[in-house]
Amino acid sequence: MISEARIAQRAGWAVAVGGGLPMGARRMAERLVEDGATALISFGLAGGLDPSIEAGALILPRAVLMQNRSFVCDPALFQDLEQEASPVDRVLAGEAVVARASEKASLWQQHGAAAVDLESGVVAEVAAARGVPFAVLRAICDPAWRDLPRAAVEALDETGRVRPMKMAGILARHPLDILGLIALGRDAARARRSLIRGAERLGRLAPRHADLGLSLGL
């Protein structure tokens, strides 16, 4: 998440890091609006659910599914961002990291959502409640067929930083996880390159969206 924030700050917008959890994302999105943001973008990484989408793909959903609600992204923001990203019908608002490929397959069959992340749903909800437009711009970090290694999920703190001792303990108990971490690292590098392109596009939107706010997280 720290890496995502640095990428987004290149666009020159107000950036708030939600900590990768819905509660933090809600708090930061509300703060952005209170500080004067007139639009919100949920920007960062996502887990793939559609098996046809590769790691590193930059996606731009038309809507966010959250429980039994569907929040439609702002058409003007969607059009502004469409040149740099692949449009998809929807993404799913998750409540916890979806780590297993079998879980991803089940969610894909159930919802038809291209990807899942933990922040876009509450950002959409805050935008709807506050009457401001929103959009989602996310890069796929782990494709639908990949299981996330334990260390990738369990060793992060609430700010998105790696806890070295926690990581070392997990790898000591599960040494083969290092292979999964290496593969995930390659995919994450591709996703970050895609986010950089997205940030450059956001930078070009400045004359039209001077008070845009970005909510960052996993």
PyMOL CGO cylinders between C-alpha atoms (Angstrom):
from pymol import cmd
from pymol.cgo import CYLINDER

trace = [
    CYLINDER, 0.00, 0.00, 0.00, 2.90, 2.35, 0.66, 0.3, 1, 1, 1, 1, 1, 1,
    CYLINDER, 2.90, 2.35, 0.66, 4.08, 1.61, -2.90, 0.3, 1, 1, 1, 1, 1, 1,
    CYLINDER, 4.08, 1.61, -2.90, 0.61, 2.31, -4.27, 0.3, 1, 1, 1, 1, 1, 1,
    CYLINDER, 0.61, 2.31, -4.27, 0.47, 5.62, -2.44, 0.3, 1, 1, 1, 1, 1, 1,
    CYLINDER, 0.47, 5.62, -2.44, 3.78, 6.72, -3.91, 0.3, 1, 1, 1, 1, 1, 1,
    CYLINDER, 3.78, 6.72, -3.91, 2.55, 5.84, -7.38, 0.3, 1, 1, 1, 1, 1, 1,
    CYLINDER, 2.55, 5.84, -7.38, -0.71, 7.75, -6.94, 0.3, 1, 1, 1, 1, 1, 1,
    CYLINDER, -0.71, 7.75, -6.94, 1.02, 10.82, -5.52, 0.3, 1, 1, 1, 1, 1, 1,
    CYLINDER, 1.02, 10.82, -5.52, 2.71, 11.24, -8.88, 0.3, 1, 1, 1, 1, 1, 1,
    CYLINDER, 2.71, 11.24, -8.88, -0.70, 12.33, -10.19, 0.3, 1, 1, 1, 1, 1, 1,
    CYLINDER, -0.70, 12.33, -10.19, -0.72, 15.25, -7.76, 0.3, 1, 1, 1, 1, 1, 1,
    CYLINDER, -0.72, 15.25, -7.76, -4.04, 14.37, -6.12, 0.3, 1, 1, 1, 1, 1, 1,
    CYLINDER, -4.04, 14.37, -6.12, -5.01, 14.16, -2.48, 0.3, 1, 1, 1, 1, 1, 1,
    CYLINDER, -5.01, 14.16, -2.48, -4.19, 10.61, -1.38, 0.3, 1, 1, 1, 1, 1, 1,
    CYLINDER, -4.19, 10.61, -1.38, -5.51, 8.71, 1.64, 0.3, 1, 1, 1, 1, 1, 1,
    CYLINDER, -5.51, 8.71, 1.64, -4.32, 5.20, 2.49, 0.3, 1, 1, 1, 1, 1, 1,
    CYLINDER, -4.32, 5.20, 2.49, -7.11, 3.03, 3.82, 0.3, 1, 1, 1, 1, 1, 1,
    CYLINDER, -7.11, 3.03, 3.82, -4.86, 0.35, 5.26, 0.3, 1, 1, 1, 1, 1, 1,
    CYLINDER, -4.86, 0.35, 5.26, -6.22, -2.40, 3.04, 0.3, 1, 1, 1, 1, 1, 1,
    CYLINDER, -6.22, -2.40, 3.04, -9.32, -2.99, 5.16, 0.3, 1, 1, 1, 1, 1, 1,
    CYLINDER, -9.32, -2.99, 5.16, -12.90, -1.77, 4.62, 0.3, 1, 1, 1, 1, 1, 1,
    CYLINDER, -12.90, -1.77, 4.62, -13.02, 0.12, 7.92, 0.3, 1, 1, 1, 1, 1, 1,
    CYLINDER, -13.02, 0.12, 7.92, -9.89, 2.10, 7.11, 0.3, 1, 1, 1, 1, 1, 1,
    CYLINDER, -9.89, 2.10, 7.11, -11.03, 2.76, 3.56, 0.3, 1, 1, 1, 1, 1, 1,
    CYLINDER, -11.03, 2.76, 3.56, -14.32, 4.16, 4.81, 0.3, 1, 1, 1, 1, 1, 1,
    CYLINDER, -14.32, 4.16, 4.81, -12.58, 6.45, 7.27, 0.3, 1, 1, 1, 1, 1, 1,
    CYLINDER, -12.58, 6.45, 7.27, -10.15, 7.76, 4.68, 0.3, 1, 1, 1, 1, 1, 1,
    CYLINDER, -10.15, 7.76, 4.68, -12.81, 8.24, 1.98, 0.3, 1, 1, 1, 1, 1, 1,
    CYLINDER, -12.81, 8.24, 1.98, -14.93, 10.26, 4.40, 0.3, 1, 1, 1, 1, 1, 1,
    CYLINDER, -14.93, 10.26, 4.40, -11.90, 12.32, 5.36, 0.3, 1, 1, 1, 1, 1, 1,
    CYLINDER, -11.90, 12.32, 5.36, -11.15, 13.09, 1.70, 0.3, 1, 1, 1, 1, 1, 1,
    CYLINDER, -11.15, 13.09, 1.70, -14.67, 14.37, 1.14, 0.3, 1, 1, 1, 1, 1, 1,
    CYLINDER, -14.67, 14.37, 1.14, -14.61, 16.40, 4.35, 0.3, 1, 1, 1, 1, 1, 1,
    CYLINDER, -14.61, 16.40, 4.35, -11.33, 17.93, 3.19, 0.3, 1, 1, 1, 1, 1, 1,
    CYLINDER, -11.33, 17.93, 3.19, -12.94, 19.06, -0.07, 0.3, 1, 1, 1, 1, 1, 1,
    CYLINDER, -12.94, 19.06, -0.07, -12.61, 16.20, -2.56, 0.3, 1, 1, 1, 1, 1, 1,
    CYLINDER, -12.61, 16.20, -2.56, -15.41, 16.40, -5.12, 0.3, 1, 1, 1, 1, 1, 1,
    CYLINDER, -15.41, 16.40, -5.12, -14.83, 12.89, -6.50, 0.3, 1, 1, 1, 1, 1, 1,
    CYLINDER, -14.83, 12.89, -6.50, -13.27, 9.65, -5.27, 0.3, 1, 1, 1, 1, 1, 1,
    CYLINDER, -13.27, 9.65, -5.27, -11.23, 7.00, -7.04, 0.3, 1, 1, 1, 1, 1, 1,
    CYLINDER, -11.23, 7.00, -7.04, -10.44, 3.63, -5.47, 0.3, 1, 1, 1, 1, 1, 1,
    CYLINDER, -10.44, 3.63, -5.47, -6.92, 3.02, -6.80, 0.3, 1, 1, 1, 1, 1, 1,
    CYLINDER, -6.92, 3.02, -6.80, -4.62, 0.10, -6.14, 0.3, 1, 1, 1, 1, 1, 1,
    CYLINDER, -4.62, 0.10, -6.14, -4.33, -3.66, -6.41, 0.3, 1, 1, 1, 1, 1, 1,
    CYLINDER, -4.33, -3.66, -6.41, -7.01, -6.32, -6.75, 0.3, 1, 1, 1, 1, 1, 1,
    CYLINDER, -7.01, -6.32, -6.75, -7.29, -10.09, -6.83, 0.3, 1, 1, 1, 1, 1, 1,
    CYLINDER, -7.29, -10.09, -6.83, -8.40, -11.60, -10.11, 0.3, 1, 1, 1, 1, 1, 1,
    CYLINDER, -8.40, -11.60, -10.11, -11.63, -13.60, -10.31, 0.3, 1, 1, 1, 1, 1, 1,
    CYLINDER, -11.63, -13.60, -10.31, -12.10, -13.76, -14.07, 0.3, 1, 1, 1, 1, 1, 1,
    CYLINDER, -12.10, -13.76, -14.07, -9.68, -16.51, -15.21, 0.3, 1, 1, 1, 1, 1, 1,
    CYLINDER, -9.68, -16.51, -15.21, -9.13, -14.76, -18.56, 0.3, 1, 1, 1, 1, 1, 1,
    CYLINDER, -9.13, -14.76, -18.56, -7.54, -11.69, -16.93, 0.3, 1, 1, 1, 1, 1, 1,
    CYLINDER, -7.54, -11.69, -16.93, -3.77, -11.88, -16.45, 0.3, 1, 1, 1, 1, 1, 1,
    CYLINDER, -3.77, -11.88, -16.45, -1.66, -10.45, -13.66, 0.3, 1, 1, 1, 1, 1, 1,
    CYLINDER, -1.66, -10.45, -13.66, -0.77, -6.83, -14.30, 0.3, 1, 1, 1, 1, 1, 1,
    CYLINDER, -0.77, -6.83, -14.30, -3.96, -6.00, -16.18, 0.3, 1, 1, 1, 1, 1, 1,
    CYLINDER, -3.96, -6.00, -16.18, -5.33, -2.56, -15.36, 0.3, 1, 1, 1, 1, 1, 1,
    CYLINDER, -5.33, -2.56, -15.36, -9.11, -2.78, -15.07, 0.3, 1, 1, 1, 1, 1, 1,
    CYLINDER, -9.11, -2.78, -15.07, -11.83, -0.17, -15.02, 0.3, 1, 1, 1, 1, 1, 1,
    CYLINDER, -11.83, -0.17, -15.02, -15.18, -1.49, -13.76, 0.3, 1, 1, 1, 1, 1, 1,
    CYLINDER, -15.18, -1.49, -13.76, -18.55, -0.04, -14.62, 0.3, 1, 1, 1, 1, 1, 1,
    CYLINDER, -18.55, -0.04, -14.62, -19.95, -0.98, -11.21, 0.3, 1, 1, 1, 1, 1, 1,
    CYLINDER, -19.95, -0.98, -11.21, -19.03, -2.29, -7.77, 0.3, 1, 1, 1, 1, 1, 1,
    CYLINDER, -19.03, -2.29, -7.77, -21.01, -5.09, -6.12, 0.3, 1, 1, 1, 1, 1, 1,
    CYLINDER, -21.01, -5.09, -6.12, -21.28, -4.80, -2.35, 0.3, 1, 1, 1, 1, 1, 1,
    CYLINDER, -21.28, -4.80, -2.35, -23.48, -7.35, -0.61, 0.3, 1, 1, 1, 1, 1, 1,
    CYLINDER, -23.48, -7.35, -0.61, -26.88, -6.90, -2.30, 0.3, 1, 1, 1, 1, 1, 1,
    CYLINDER, -26.88, -6.90, -2.30, -26.16, -3.47, -3.78, 0.3, 1, 1, 1, 1, 1, 1,
    CYLINDER, -26.16, -3.47, -3.78, -24.61, -2.37, -7.06, 0.3, 1, 1, 1, 1, 1, 1,
    CYLINDER, -24.61, -2.37, -7.06, -22.92, 1.03, -7.23, 0.3, 1, 1, 1, 1, 1, 1,
    CYLINDER, -22.92, 1.03, -7.23, -22.50, 2.37, -10.76, 0.3, 1, 1, 1, 1, 1, 1,
    CYLINDER, -22.50, 2.37, -10.76, -19.27, 4.25, -11.42, 0.3, 1, 1, 1, 1, 1, 1,
    CYLINDER, -19.27, 4.25, -11.42, -19.45, 7.79, -12.73, 0.3, 1, 1, 1, 1, 1, 1,
    CYLINDER, -19.45, 7.79, -12.73, -19.72, 7.76, -16.56, 0.3, 1, 1, 1, 1, 1, 1,
    CYLINDER, -19.72, 7.76, -16.56, -17.56, 10.87, -17.01, 0.3, 1, 1, 1, 1, 1, 1,
    CYLINDER, -17.56, 10.87, -17.01, -14.72, 9.50, -14.89, 0.3, 1, 1, 1, 1, 1, 1,
    CYLINDER, -14.72, 9.50, -14.89, -15.08, 6.13, -16.62, 0.3, 1, 1, 1, 1, 1, 1,
    CYLINDER, -15.08, 6.13, -16.62, -14.73, 7.77, -20.02, 0.3, 1, 1, 1, 1, 1, 1,
    CYLINDER, -14.73, 7.77, -20.02, -11.70, 9.78, -18.90, 0.3, 1, 1, 1, 1, 1, 1,
    CYLINDER, -11.70, 9.78, -18.90, -9.90, 6.66, -17.68, 0.3, 1, 1, 1, 1, 1, 1,
    CYLINDER, -9.90, 6.66, -17.68, -10.99, 4.22, -20.38, 0.3, 1, 1, 1, 1, 1, 1,
    CYLINDER, -10.99, 4.22, -20.38, -8.02, 4.92, -22.67, 0.3, 1, 1, 1, 1, 1, 1,
    CYLINDER, -8.02, 4.92, -22.67, -5.56, 3.45, -20.17, 0.3, 1, 1, 1, 1, 1, 1,
    CYLINDER, -5.56, 3.45, -20.17, -7.50, 0.49, -18.74, 0.3, 1, 1, 1, 1, 1, 1,
    CYLINDER, -7.50, 0.49, -18.74, -9.58, -2.52, -19.76, 0.3, 1, 1, 1, 1, 1, 1,
    CYLINDER, -9.58, -2.52, -19.76, -13.28, -1.96, -19.08, 0.3, 1, 1, 1, 1, 1, 1,
    CYLINDER, -13.28, -1.96, -19.08, -15.03, -4.72, -17.10, 0.3, 1, 1, 1, 1, 1, 1,
    CYLINDER, -15.03, -4.72, -17.10, -18.63, -5.00, -15.99, 0.3, 1, 1, 1, 1, 1, 1,
    CYLINDER, -18.63, -5.00, -15.99, -18.05, -5.20, -12.25, 0.3, 1, 1, 1, 1, 1, 1,
    CYLINDER, -18.05, -5.20, -12.25, -15.73, -5.80, -9.34, 0.3, 1, 1, 1, 1, 1, 1,
    CYLINDER, -15.73, -5.80, -9.34, -16.67, -7.35, -6.02, 0.3, 1, 1, 1, 1, 1, 1,
    CYLINDER, -16.67, -7.35, -6.02, -16.30, -5.68, -2.63, 0.3, 1, 1, 1, 1, 1, 1,
    CYLINDER, -16.30, -5.68, -2.63, -14.62, -8.20, -0.36, 0.3, 1, 1, 1, 1, 1, 1,
    CYLINDER, -14.62, -8.20, -0.36, -14.51, -8.25, 3.42, 0.3, 1, 1, 1, 1, 1, 1,
    CYLINDER, -14.51, -8.25, 3.42, -11.32, -10.31, 3.69, 0.3, 1, 1, 1, 1, 1, 1,
    CYLINDER, -11.32, -10.31, 3.69, -8.47, -11.29, 1.38, 0.3, 1, 1, 1, 1, 1, 1,
    CYLINDER, -8.47, -11.29, 1.38, -9.50, -14.08, -1.00, 0.3, 1, 1, 1, 1, 1, 1,
    CYLINDER, -9.50, -14.08, -1.00, -6.41, -16.28, -0.87, 0.3, 1, 1, 1, 1, 1, 1,
    CYLINDER, -6.41, -16.28, -0.87, -7.41, -19.59, -2.47, 0.3, 1, 1, 1, 1, 1, 1,
    CYLINDER, -7.41, -19.59, -2.47, -7.97, -20.19, -6.17, 0.3, 1, 1, 1, 1, 1, 1,
    CYLINDER, -7.97, -20.19, -6.17, -11.00, -22.33, -5.32, 0.3, 1, 1, 1, 1, 1, 1,
    CYLINDER, -11.00, -22.33, -5.32, -12.57, -19.38, -3.48, 0.3, 1, 1, 1, 1, 1, 1,
    CYLINDER, -12.57, -19.38, -3.48, -11.91, -17.12, -6.44, 0.3, 1, 1, 1, 1, 1, 1,
    CYLINDER, -11.91, -17.12, -6.44, -13.54, -19.61, -8.81, 0.3, 1, 1, 1, 1, 1, 1,
    CYLINDER, -13.54, -19.61, -8.81, -16.62, -19.78, -6.61, 0.3, 1, 1, 1, 1, 1, 1,
    CYLINDER, -16.62, -19.78, -6.61, -16.96, -15.99, -6.47, 0.3, 1, 1, 1, 1, 1, 1,
    CYLINDER, -16.96, -15.99, -6.47, -16.51, -15.75, -10.24, 0.3, 1, 1, 1, 1, 1, 1,
    CYLINDER, -16.51, -15.75, -10.24, -19.29, -18.27, -10.81, 0.3, 1, 1, 1, 1, 1, 1,
    CYLINDER, -19.29, -18.27, -10.81, -21.56, -16.61, -8.28, 0.3, 1, 1, 1, 1, 1, 1,
    CYLINDER, -21.56, -16.61, -8.28, -21.12, -12.95, -9.16, 0.3, 1, 1, 1, 1, 1, 1,
    CYLINDER, -21.12, -12.95, -9.16, -19.41, -12.69, -12.55, 0.3, 1, 1, 1, 1, 1, 1,
    CYLINDER, -19.41, -12.69, -12.55, -17.14, -10.03, -11.10, 0.3, 1, 1, 1, 1, 1, 1,
    CYLINDER, -17.14, -10.03, -11.10, -13.76, -9.56, -12.78, 0.3, 1, 1, 1, 1, 1, 1,
    CYLINDER, -13.76, -9.56, -12.78, -11.87, -8.95, -9.54, 0.3, 1, 1, 1, 1, 1, 1,
    CYLINDER, -11.87, -8.95, -9.54, -12.18, -8.45, -5.80, 0.3, 1, 1, 1, 1, 1, 1,
    CYLINDER, -12.18, -8.45, -5.80, -10.68, -5.88, -3.44, 0.3, 1, 1, 1, 1, 1, 1,
    CYLINDER, -10.68, -5.88, -3.44, -11.37, -4.69, 0.08, 0.3, 1, 1, 1, 1, 1, 1,
    CYLINDER, -11.37, -4.69, 0.08, -11.77, -0.96, -0.45, 0.3, 1, 1, 1, 1, 1, 1,
    CYLINDER, -11.77, -0.96, -0.45, -13.83, -0.19, -3.54, 0.3, 1, 1, 1, 1, 1, 1,
    CYLINDER, -13.83, -0.19, -3.54, -17.16, -1.12, -1.97, 0.3, 1, 1, 1, 1, 1, 1,
    CYLINDER, -17.16, -1.12, -1.97, -16.93, 1.26, 0.97, 0.3, 1, 1, 1, 1, 1, 1,
    CYLINDER, -16.93, 1.26, 0.97, -15.46, 4.02, -1.23, 0.3, 1, 1, 1, 1, 1, 1,
    CYLINDER, -15.46, 4.02, -1.23, -18.49, 3.62, -3.51, 0.3, 1, 1, 1, 1, 1, 1,
    CYLINDER, -18.49, 3.62, -3.51, -20.81, 3.66, -0.51, 0.3, 1, 1, 1, 1, 1, 1,
    CYLINDER, -20.81, 3.66, -0.51, -19.26, 6.84, 0.89, 0.3, 1, 1, 1, 1, 1, 1,
    CYLINDER, -19.26, 6.84, 0.89, -19.43, 8.50, -2.53, 0.3, 1, 1, 1, 1, 1, 1,
    CYLINDER, -19.43, 8.50, -2.53, -23.13, 7.62, -2.85, 0.3, 1, 1, 1, 1, 1, 1,
    CYLINDER, -23.13, 7.62, -2.85, -23.90, 8.86, 0.67, 0.3, 1, 1, 1, 1, 1, 1,
    CYLINDER, -23.90, 8.86, 0.67, -22.01, 12.12, 0.15, 0.3, 1, 1, 1, 1, 1, 1,
    CYLINDER, -22.01, 12.12, 0.15, -23.30, 12.71, -3.39, 0.3, 1, 1, 1, 1, 1, 1,
    CYLINDER, -23.30, 12.71, -3.39, -19.92, 12.72, -5.13, 0.3, 1, 1, 1, 1, 1, 1,
    CYLINDER, -19.92, 12.72, -5.13, -18.92, 10.74, -8.24, 0.3, 1, 1, 1, 1, 1, 1,
    CYLINDER, -18.92, 10.74, -8.24, -16.53, 7.83, -7.97, 0.3, 1, 1, 1, 1, 1, 1,
    CYLINDER, -16.53, 7.83, -7.97, -14.56, 5.41, -10.10, 0.3, 1, 1, 1, 1, 1, 1,
    CYLINDER, -14.56, 5.41, -10.10, -12.33, 2.38, -9.56, 0.3, 1, 1, 1, 1, 1, 1,
    CYLINDER, -12.33, 2.38, -9.56, -8.94, 1.84, -11.18, 0.3, 1, 1, 1, 1, 1, 1,
    CYLINDER, -8.94, 1.84, -11.18, -7.27, -1.40, -10.11, 0.3, 1, 1, 1, 1, 1, 1,
    CYLINDER, -7.27, -1.40, -10.11, -4.38, -3.58, -11.28, 0.3, 1, 1, 1, 1, 1, 1,
    CYLINDER, -4.38, -3.58, -11.28, -4.58, -7.35, -10.95, 0.3, 1, 1, 1, 1, 1, 1,
    CYLINDER, -4.58, -7.35, -10.95, -1.88, -8.51, -8.54, 0.3, 1, 1, 1, 1, 1, 1,
    CYLINDER, -1.88, -8.51, -8.54, -2.78, -12.19, -8.30, 0.3, 1, 1, 1, 1, 1, 1,
    CYLINDER, -2.78, -12.19, -8.30, -4.66, -13.93, -11.13, 0.3, 1, 1, 1, 1, 1, 1,
    CYLINDER, -4.66, -13.93, -11.13, -7.70, -16.10, -10.52, 0.3, 1, 1, 1, 1, 1, 1,
    CYLINDER, -7.70, -16.10, -10.52, -5.77, -19.37, -10.69, 0.3, 1, 1, 1, 1, 1, 1,
    CYLINDER, -5.77, -19.37, -10.69, -3.10, -18.43, -8.11, 0.3, 1, 1, 1, 1, 1, 1,
    CYLINDER, -3.10, -18.43, -8.11, -3.23, -19.34, -4.42, 0.3, 1, 1, 1, 1, 1, 1,
    CYLINDER, -3.23, -19.34, -4.42, -1.72, -16.62, -2.25, 0.3, 1, 1, 1, 1, 1, 1,
    CYLINDER, -1.72, -16.62, -2.25, 1.07, -17.85, 0.04, 0.3, 1, 1, 1, 1, 1, 1,
    CYLINDER, 1.07, -17.85, 0.04, 0.36, -17.52, 3.76, 0.3, 1, 1, 1, 1, 1, 1,
    CYLINDER, 0.36, -17.52, 3.76, 3.13, -15.01, 4.25, 0.3, 1, 1, 1, 1, 1, 1,
    CYLINDER, 3.13, -15.01, 4.25, 1.59, -12.63, 1.70, 0.3, 1, 1, 1, 1, 1, 1,
    CYLINDER, 1.59, -12.63, 1.70, -1.56, -12.39, 3.79, 0.3, 1, 1, 1, 1, 1, 1,
    CYLINDER, -1.56, -12.39, 3.79, -0.48, -12.92, 7.38, 0.3, 1, 1, 1, 1, 1, 1,
    CYLINDER, -0.48, -12.92, 7.38, 2.75, -10.90, 7.53, 0.3, 1, 1, 1, 1, 1, 1,
    CYLINDER, 2.75, -10.90, 7.53, 1.28, -7.49, 6.73, 0.3, 1, 1, 1, 1, 1, 1,
    CYLINDER, 1.28, -7.49, 6.73, 0.32, -4.99, 9.40, 0.3, 1, 1, 1, 1, 1, 1,
    CYLINDER, 0.32, -4.99, 9.40, -2.68, -2.66, 9.22, 0.3, 1, 1, 1, 1, 1, 1,
    CYLINDER, -2.68, -2.66, 9.22, -0.71, -0.04, 7.26, 0.3, 1, 1, 1, 1, 1, 1,
    CYLINDER, -0.71, -0.04, 7.26, 0.34, -2.46, 4.53, 0.3, 1, 1, 1, 1, 1, 1,
    CYLINDER, 0.34, -2.46, 4.53, 3.93, -2.85, 5.69, 0.3, 1, 1, 1, 1, 1, 1,
    CYLINDER, 3.93, -2.85, 5.69, 5.63, -6.22, 6.02, 0.3, 1, 1, 1, 1, 1, 1,
    CYLINDER, 5.63, -6.22, 6.02, 6.38, -7.36, 9.59, 0.3, 1, 1, 1, 1, 1, 1,
    CYLINDER, 6.38, -7.36, 9.59, 9.81, -9.00, 9.16, 0.3, 1, 1, 1, 1, 1, 1,
    CYLINDER, 9.81, -9.00, 9.16, 9.66, -11.22, 12.24, 0.3, 1, 1, 1, 1, 1, 1,
    CYLINDER, 9.66, -11.22, 12.24, 6.19, -12.42, 11.34, 0.3, 1, 1, 1, 1, 1, 1,
    CYLINDER, 6.19, -12.42, 11.34, 7.37, -13.15, 7.80, 0.3, 1, 1, 1, 1, 1, 1,
    CYLINDER, 7.37, -13.15, 7.80, 10.41, -15.06, 9.08, 0.3, 1, 1, 1, 1, 1, 1,
    CYLINDER, 10.41, -15.06, 9.08, 8.27, -17.16, 11.41, 0.3, 1, 1, 1, 1, 1, 1,
    CYLINDER, 8.27, -17.16, 11.41, 5.83, -18.11, 8.66, 0.3, 1, 1, 1, 1, 1, 1,
    CYLINDER, 5.83, -18.11, 8.66, 8.62, -19.05, 6.25, 0.3, 1, 1, 1, 1, 1, 1,
    CYLINDER, 8.62, -19.05, 6.25, 10.34, -21.11, 8.95, 0.3, 1, 1, 1, 1, 1, 1,
    CYLINDER, 10.34, -21.11, 8.95, 7.16, -23.17, 9.35, 0.3, 1, 1, 1, 1, 1, 1,
    CYLINDER, 7.16, -23.17, 9.35, 6.30, -23.22, 5.64, 0.3, 1, 1, 1, 1, 1, 1,
    CYLINDER, 6.30, -23.22, 5.64, 9.56, -22.88, 3.65, 0.3, 1, 1, 1, 1, 1, 1,
    CYLINDER, 9.56, -22.88, 3.65, 7.92, -23.71, 0.32, 0.3, 1, 1, 1, 1, 1, 1,
    CYLINDER, 7.92, -23.71, 0.32, 5.94, -20.48, 0.62, 0.3, 1, 1, 1, 1, 1, 1,
    CYLINDER, 5.94, -20.48, 0.62, 9.04, -18.70, -0.66, 0.3, 1, 1, 1, 1, 1, 1,
    CYLINDER, 9.04, -18.70, -0.66, 8.26, -20.03, -4.14, 0.3, 1, 1, 1, 1, 1, 1,
    CYLINDER, 8.26, -20.03, -4.14, 4.79, -18.53, -3.99, 0.3, 1, 1, 1, 1, 1, 1,
    CYLINDER, 4.79, -18.53, -3.99, 6.21, -15.24, -2.75, 0.3, 1, 1, 1, 1, 1, 1,
    CYLINDER, 6.21, -15.24, -2.75, 8.64, -15.07, -5.66, 0.3, 1, 1, 1, 1, 1, 1,
    CYLINDER, 8.64, -15.07, -5.66, 5.84, -15.68, -8.16, 0.3, 1, 1, 1, 1, 1, 1,
    CYLINDER, 5.84, -15.68, -8.16, 3.60, -13.17, -6.43, 0.3, 1, 1, 1, 1, 1, 1,
    CYLINDER, 3.60, -13.17, -6.43, 6.44, -10.65, -6.45, 0.3, 1, 1, 1, 1, 1, 1,
    CYLINDER, 6.44, -10.65, -6.45, 6.72, -10.93, -10.22, 0.3, 1, 1, 1, 1, 1, 1,
    CYLINDER, 6.72, -10.93, -10.22, 2.97, -10.43, -10.61, 0.3, 1, 1, 1, 1, 1, 1,
    CYLINDER, 2.97, -10.43, -10.61, 3.00, -7.50, -8.19, 0.3, 1, 1, 1, 1, 1, 1,
    CYLINDER, 3.00, -7.50, -8.19, 5.79, -5.83, -10.17, 0.3, 1, 1, 1, 1, 1, 1,
    CYLINDER, 5.79, -5.83, -10.17, 3.67, -6.08, -13.32, 0.3, 1, 1, 1, 1, 1, 1,
    CYLINDER, 3.67, -6.08, -13.32, 0.69, -4.64, -11.45, 0.3, 1, 1, 1, 1, 1, 1,
    CYLINDER, 0.69, -4.64, -11.45, 2.75, -1.71, -10.15, 0.3, 1, 1, 1, 1, 1, 1,
    CYLINDER, 2.75, -1.71, -10.15, 3.89, -0.88, -13.68, 0.3, 1, 1, 1, 1, 1, 1,
    CYLINDER, 3.89, -0.88, -13.68, 0.23, -0.81, -14.72, 0.3, 1, 1, 1, 1, 1, 1,
    CYLINDER, 0.23, -0.81, -14.72, -0.63, 1.45, -11.79, 0.3, 1, 1, 1, 1, 1, 1,
    CYLINDER, -0.63, 1.45, -11.79, 2.10, 3.84, -12.88, 0.3, 1, 1, 1, 1, 1, 1,
    CYLINDER, 2.10, 3.84, -12.88, 0.41, 4.13, -16.28, 0.3, 1, 1, 1, 1, 1, 1,
    CYLINDER, 0.41, 4.13, -16.28, -2.88, 4.71, -14.50, 0.3, 1, 1, 1, 1, 1, 1,
    CYLINDER, -2.88, 4.71, -14.50, -1.33, 7.41, -12.33, 0.3, 1, 1, 1, 1, 1, 1,
    CYLINDER, -1.33, 7.41, -12.33, 0.03, 9.14, -15.41, 0.3, 1, 1, 1, 1, 1, 1,
    CYLINDER, 0.03, 9.14, -15.41, -3.48, 9.15, -16.87, 0.3, 1, 1, 1, 1, 1, 1,
    CYLINDER, -3.48, 9.15, -16.87, -4.85, 10.57, -13.64, 0.3, 1, 1, 1, 1, 1, 1,
    CYLINDER, -4.85, 10.57, -13.64, -2.24, 13.30, -13.84, 0.3, 1, 1, 1, 1, 1, 1,
    CYLINDER, -2.24, 13.30, -13.84, -3.59, 14.34, -17.24, 0.3, 1, 1, 1, 1, 1, 1,
    CYLINDER, -3.59, 14.34, -17.24, -7.08, 14.71, -15.76, 0.3, 1, 1, 1, 1, 1, 1,
    CYLINDER, -7.08, 14.71, -15.76, -5.99, 17.56, -13.47, 0.3, 1, 1, 1, 1, 1, 1,
    CYLINDER, -5.99, 17.56, -13.47, -7.56, 20.43, -15.42, 0.3, 1, 1, 1, 1, 1, 1,
    CYLINDER, -7.56, 20.43, -15.42, -11.00, 18.78, -15.26, 0.3, 1, 1, 1, 1, 1, 1,
    CYLINDER, -11.00, 18.78, -15.26, -10.98, 17.23, -11.78, 0.3, 1, 1, 1, 1, 1, 1,
    CYLINDER, -10.98, 17.23, -11.78, -9.02, 19.60, -9.56, 0.3, 1, 1, 1, 1, 1, 1,
    CYLINDER, -9.02, 19.60, -9.56, -10.29, 18.18, -6.28, 0.3, 1, 1, 1, 1, 1, 1,
    CYLINDER, -10.29, 18.18, -6.28, -10.20, 14.47, -7.03, 0.3, 1, 1, 1, 1, 1, 1,
    CYLINDER, -10.20, 14.47, -7.03, -9.42, 12.22, -4.07, 0.3, 1, 1, 1, 1, 1, 1,
    CYLINDER, -9.42, 12.22, -4.07, -7.77, 8.83, -4.22, 0.3, 1, 1, 1, 1, 1, 1,
    CYLINDER, -7.77, 8.83, -4.22, -8.42, 6.06, -1.73, 0.3, 1, 1, 1, 1, 1, 1,
    CYLINDER, -8.42, 6.06, -1.73, -5.53, 3.64, -1.63, 0.3, 1, 1, 1, 1, 1, 1,
    CYLINDER, -5.53, 3.64, -1.63, -5.34, 0.05, -0.48, 0.3, 1, 1, 1, 1, 1, 1,
    CYLINDER, -5.34, 0.05, -0.48, -5.28, -3.61, -1.39, 0.3, 1, 1, 1, 1, 1, 1,
]
cmd.load_cgo(trace, "trace")
